[in-house]
Amino acid sequence: MDFALSATAEDVTGRMWDFMREHVFPAEATYHAWRRERGHDDHALPPVMEELKAEARKRGLWNLFHHELAGLTNLEYASIAEITGWSPVLAPEAINCGAPDTGNMETLMLFGTPEHKAQWLEPLLAGEIRSGFAMTEPDVASSDARNIQTSIVREGDEYVINGRKWWITGSAD
């Protein structure tokens, strides 16, 4: 298998490294100091994150996770994900490629109704909101989806979800 990057991917990875060196790495101390000053229970987003997002958009480093949005293959995007791993707290969110948002955006792109897309996908793609993923339940090994005890039942035109989640990714955001 040929793992060589296309010219487009080479360009994007180069711009990503520049962004990391010029903006993300220098912002880490500011980000963490802001968090420390406010304490563990303050989940507000440090202002430096919005600055990073604006710079990423300006540099064309936004929503790189999806081939239709960025023009990268999955293999090529893996190079970007590897780079963001050098600053896992800041970089993925700064370029709007953080979990669970990317998976939720992909799901909405594939299966969302026009109403879902307007309400949830567009703000996620714009980086205006964050999303979550809830799977873990007490009393079962629910990391294995076959063990999930939560139920979903259709009632008329709506669905009712009954269950208890132990941990939800992104819930503080």
C-alpha positions as a LaTeX table, in Angstrom:
\begin{tabular}{lrrr}
\hline
Residue & $x$ (\AA) & $y$ (\AA) & $z$ (\AA) \\
\hline
Met1 & 0.00 & 0.00 & 0.00 \\
Asp2 & 1.25 & 3.45 & $-0.89$ \\
Phe3 & 1.20 & 5.74 & 2.16 \\
Ala4 & 2.52 & 8.78 & 0.29 \\
Leu5 & 0.47 & 11.93 & 0.76 \\
Ser6 & $-1.01$ & 13.81 & $-2.14$ \\
Ala7 & 0.20 & 17.33 & $-2.90$ \\
Thr8 & $-2.96$ & 18.66 & $-1.24$ \\
Ala9 & $-2.32$ & 16.65 & 1.93 \\
Glu10 & 1.35 & 17.71 & 1.98 \\
Asp11 & 0.21 & 21.33 & 1.82 \\
Val12 & $-2.36$ & 20.88 & 4.60 \\
Thr13 & 0.06 & 19.04 & 6.89 \\
Gly14 & 2.66 & 21.77 & 6.36 \\
Arg15 & 0.12 & 24.47 & 7.20 \\
Met16 & $-1.02$ & 22.44 & 10.21 \\
Trp17 & 2.53 & 22.23 & 11.58 \\
Asp18 & 2.92 & 25.99 & 11.08 \\
Phe19 & $-0.34$ & 26.59 & 12.94 \\
Met20 & 0.77 & 24.32 & 15.77 \\
Arg21 & 4.16 & 26.01 & 16.16 \\
Glu22 & 2.93 & 29.59 & 15.71 \\
His23 & $-0.35$ & 29.45 & 17.63 \\
Val24 & $-1.33$ & 26.21 & 19.38 \\
Phe25 & 1.86 & 25.41 & 21.32 \\
Pro26 & 2.23 & 29.03 & 22.52 \\
Ala27 & $-1.45$ & 29.06 & 23.60 \\
Glu28 & $-1.12$ & 26.01 & 25.86 \\
Ala29 & 0.25 & 27.94 & 28.86 \\
Thr30 & $-2.47$ & 30.59 & 28.54 \\
Tyr31 & $-5.20$ & 27.97 & 28.25 \\
His32 & $-4.05$ & 25.97 & 31.27 \\
Ala33 & $-3.43$ & 29.08 & 33.41 \\
Trp34 & $-6.98$ & 30.27 & 32.67 \\
Arg35 & $-8.36$ & 26.87 & 33.68 \\
Arg36 & $-6.29$ & 26.75 & 36.89 \\
Glu37 & $-7.42$ & 30.23 & 37.93 \\
Arg38 & $-11.08$ & 29.27 & 37.63 \\
Gly39 & $-10.90$ & 25.87 & 39.28 \\
His40 & $-12.02$ & 22.36 & 38.45 \\
Asp41 & $-15.75$ & 23.08 & 38.35 \\
Asp42 & $-15.64$ & 25.99 & 35.89 \\
His43 & $-16.14$ & 24.48 & 32.46 \\
Ala44 & $-16.21$ & 27.73 & 30.51 \\
Leu45 & $-14.06$ & 27.82 & 27.42 \\
Pro46 & $-10.87$ & 29.87 & 27.76 \\
Pro47 & $-10.99$ & 32.82 & 25.35 \\
Val48 & $-7.77$ & 31.69 & 23.69 \\
Met49 & $-9.71$ & 28.77 & 22.16 \\
Glu50 & $-11.91$ & 31.13 & 20.14 \\
Glu51 & $-8.75$ & 32.90 & 18.96 \\
Leu52 & $-7.32$ & 29.56 & 17.82 \\
Lys53 & $-10.55$ & 28.67 & 16.03 \\
Ala54 & $-10.55$ & 31.98 & 14.18 \\
Glu55 & $-6.94$ & 31.48 & 13.12 \\
Ala56 & $-7.61$ & 27.90 & 11.99 \\
Arg57 & $-10.53$ & 29.06 & 9.84 \\
Lys58 & $-8.39$ & 31.82 & 8.36 \\
Arg59 & $-5.72$ & 29.27 & 7.45 \\
Gly60 & $-8.19$ & 26.81 & 5.90 \\
Leu61 & $-7.65$ & 24.29 & 8.69 \\
Trp62 & $-11.28$ & 23.75 & 9.60 \\
Asn63 & $-13.37$ & 20.55 & 9.53 \\
Leu64 & $-10.52$ & 18.58 & 8.01 \\
Phe65 & $-11.95$ & 15.28 & 9.30 \\
His66 & $-14.46$ & 14.86 & 6.48 \\
His67 & $-13.42$ & 14.09 & 2.91 \\
Glu68 & $-16.25$ & 16.13 & 1.40 \\
Leu69 & $-15.37$ & 19.18 & 3.48 \\
Ala70 & $-11.58$ & 19.08 & 3.26 \\
Gly71 & $-10.77$ & 16.97 & 0.22 \\
Leu72 & $-8.52$ & 14.63 & 2.19 \\
Thr73 & $-8.75$ & 10.85 & 2.25 \\
Asn74 & $-9.03$ & 9.07 & 5.60 \\
Leu75 & $-5.37$ & 8.12 & 5.31 \\
Glu76 & $-4.42$ & 11.73 & 4.65 \\
Tyr77 & $-6.55$ & 12.97 & 7.53 \\
Ala78 & $-4.70$ & 10.52 & 9.79 \\
Ser79 & $-1.60$ & 12.67 & 9.25 \\
Ile80 & $-3.52$ & 15.69 & 10.54 \\
Ala81 & $-4.86$ & 13.73 & 13.52 \\
Glu82 & $-1.31$ & 12.66 & 14.34 \\
Ile83 & $-0.21$ & 16.30 & 14.34 \\
Thr84 & $-3.09$ & 17.40 & 16.59 \\
Gly85 & $-2.03$ & 14.66 & 19.00 \\
Trp86 & 0.93 & 16.85 & 19.95 \\
Ser87 & $-1.56$ & 19.15 & 21.72 \\
Pro88 & $-4.57$ & 16.90 & 22.40 \\
Val89 & $-6.42$ & 19.37 & 24.62 \\
Leu90 & $-6.29$ & 22.34 & 22.24 \\
Ala91 & $-5.54$ & 21.31 & 18.67 \\
Pro92 & $-8.49$ & 19.02 & 17.80 \\
Glu93 & $-11.06$ & 21.53 & 19.03 \\
Ala94 & $-9.15$ & 24.44 & 17.49 \\
Ile95 & $-9.63$ & 22.93 & 14.02 \\
Asn96 & $-13.14$ & 21.57 & 14.80 \\
Cys97 & $-11.98$ & 17.97 & 14.60 \\
Gly98 & $-12.49$ & 16.82 & 18.16 \\
Ala99 & $-14.39$ & 13.79 & 19.36 \\
Pro100 & $-17.23$ & 13.18 & 19.77 \\
Asp101 & $-18.16$ & 16.07 & 17.49 \\
Thr102 & $-16.65$ & 14.59 & 14.33 \\
Gly103 & $-18.54$ & 11.30 & 14.63 \\
Asn104 & $-21.75$ & 13.09 & 15.50 \\
Met105 & $-21.34$ & 15.44 & 12.52 \\
Glu106 & $-20.76$ & 12.48 & 10.21 \\
Thr107 & $-23.86$ & 10.76 & 11.57 \\
Leu108 & $-25.96$ & 13.89 & 11.06 \\
Met109 & $-24.55$ & 14.35 & 7.55 \\
Leu110 & $-25.56$ & 10.80 & 6.63 \\
Phe111 & $-28.83$ & 10.36 & 8.49 \\
Gly112 & $-30.05$ & 13.72 & 9.77 \\
Thr113 & $-33.30$ & 15.21 & 8.55 \\
Pro114 & $-33.16$ & 18.73 & 7.13 \\
Glu115 & $-34.46$ & 19.90 & 10.52 \\
His116 & $-31.72$ & 18.00 & 12.42 \\
Lys117 & $-29.09$ & 19.42 & 10.11 \\
Ala118 & $-30.33$ & 22.98 & 10.59 \\
Gln119 & $-30.58$ & 22.65 & 14.37 \\
Trp120 & $-27.48$ & 20.57 & 15.13 \\
Leu121 & $-25.19$ & 19.96 & 12.14 \\
Glu122 & $-24.76$ & 23.53 & 10.98 \\
Pro123 & $-23.81$ & 24.85 & 14.47 \\
Leu124 & $-21.46$ & 21.88 & 14.95 \\
Leu125 & $-19.76$ & 22.48 & 11.60 \\
Ala126 & $-19.43$ & 26.16 & 12.51 \\
Gly127 & $-17.88$ & 25.28 & 15.88 \\
Glu128 & $-20.62$ & 27.17 & 17.71 \\
Ile129 & $-21.73$ & 24.20 & 19.84 \\
Arg130 & $-20.25$ & 20.94 & 21.10 \\
Ser131 & $-21.90$ & 17.53 & 21.22 \\
Gly132 & $-21.72$ & 14.50 & 23.46 \\
Phe133 & $-21.79$ & 10.74 & 23.40 \\
Ala134 & $-23.55$ & 8.71 & 26.09 \\
Met135 & $-23.01$ & 4.98 & 26.29 \\
Thr136 & $-21.60$ & 3.97 & 29.66 \\
Glu137 & $-24.17$ & 2.68 & 32.16 \\
Pro138 & $-23.78$ & 1.57 & 35.78 \\
Asp139 & $-23.99$ & $-2.16$ & 36.53 \\
Val140 & $-23.11$ & $-3.37$ & 33.00 \\
Ala141 & $-20.07$ & $-3.39$ & 30.75 \\
Ser142 & $-21.81$ & $-1.07$ & 28.34 \\
Ser143 & $-18.67$ & $-0.31$ & 26.39 \\
Asp144 & $-19.95$ & $-3.42$ & 24.63 \\
Ala145 & $-23.10$ & $-2.13$ & 22.94 \\
Arg146 & $-24.75$ & $-5.55$ & 23.27 \\
Asn147 & $-25.01$ & $-4.97$ & 27.04 \\
Ile148 & $-26.78$ & $-1.63$ & 26.97 \\
Gln149 & $-29.86$ & $-1.57$ & 29.17 \\
Thr150 & $-31.25$ & 1.74 & 27.92 \\
Ser151 & $-34.34$ & 1.33 & 25.77 \\
Ile152 & $-35.91$ & 3.44 & 23.06 \\
Val153 & $-39.62$ & 3.13 & 22.35 \\
Arg154 & $-41.68$ & 4.86 & 19.70 \\
Glu155 & $-44.71$ & 6.65 & 21.09 \\
Gly156 & $-46.72$ & 8.18 & 18.27 \\
Asp157 & $-44.48$ & 10.54 & 16.30 \\
Glu158 & $-41.80$ & 10.65 & 18.99 \\
Tyr159 & $-39.28$ & 8.35 & 20.63 \\
Val160 & $-38.88$ & 7.95 & 24.37 \\
Ile161 & $-35.46$ & 6.96 & 25.69 \\
Asn162 & $-35.35$ & 5.33 & 29.12 \\
Gly163 & $-32.07$ & 4.63 & 30.82 \\
Arg164 & $-29.35$ & 5.86 & 33.10 \\
Lys165 & $-25.98$ & 6.95 & 31.80 \\
Trp166 & $-22.96$ & 6.89 & 34.05 \\
Trp167 & $-20.66$ & 9.06 & 32.00 \\
Ile168 & $-21.19$ & 11.27 & 28.96 \\
Thr169 & $-18.36$ & 12.65 & 26.84 \\
Gly170 & $-18.48$ & 16.38 & 26.32 \\
Ser171 & $-21.14$ & 16.95 & 28.97 \\
Ala172 & $-19.17$ & 19.77 & 30.58 \\
Asp173 & $-18.99$ & 21.59 & 27.24 \\
\hline
\end{tabular}
